[in-house]
Amino acid sequence: MNVVINRHLLSYSSLDGVNRALCRIDNRLSNRLKAKECAISYLPLINEELDYLERGFLYFFPELMQKVKNSSSYSFRHWKI
């Protein structure tokens, strides 16, 4: 629940935040793997498909929140619940 309470997912609300996250992933990869492929290389595709990704998320998120609310005894304070 720390993810919700501390708003960790807000870092993904902008392309800058996604860029930082992909860089953190790349920093954890071995040099051998990074030589083949790195996460940051997907940023242009994410940017190109951003509208599609957002529509999919907005369709999926309310259903996810309802499912979590119905199956948890935790008292959520998220504005979407």
Beta strands, then each sheet from edge to edge (+ up, - down):
end
